[in-house]
């Protein structure tokens, strides 16, 4: 994934942290593909509660762990693990601090 793809602007991050109880998560096409590959159902067109986002993150972390468990010489698995980790980090940043 290119370094800037899926990165939030400061404005997007701030708009999600202004005390709202829901978060809108925009996904890149690649992130949608990653979720579909693991049969993770997610509707990016609606706002999600913090609880829903945490559930999504748990599924993404499971996928990251799955690909991290492959043999070290499996470059594709290593790349997928990194892709899931980056997606999880980006989504984690959307959860408002309480």
Secondary structure, 3 states (H helix, E strand, C coil): CCCCCCCCCHHHHHHHCCCCCEEECCCCHHHHHHHHHCCCCCCCCCEEEHHHHHHHHHHHHHHHHHHHCCCCCCHHHHHHHHHHHHHHHHHHCCCCCC
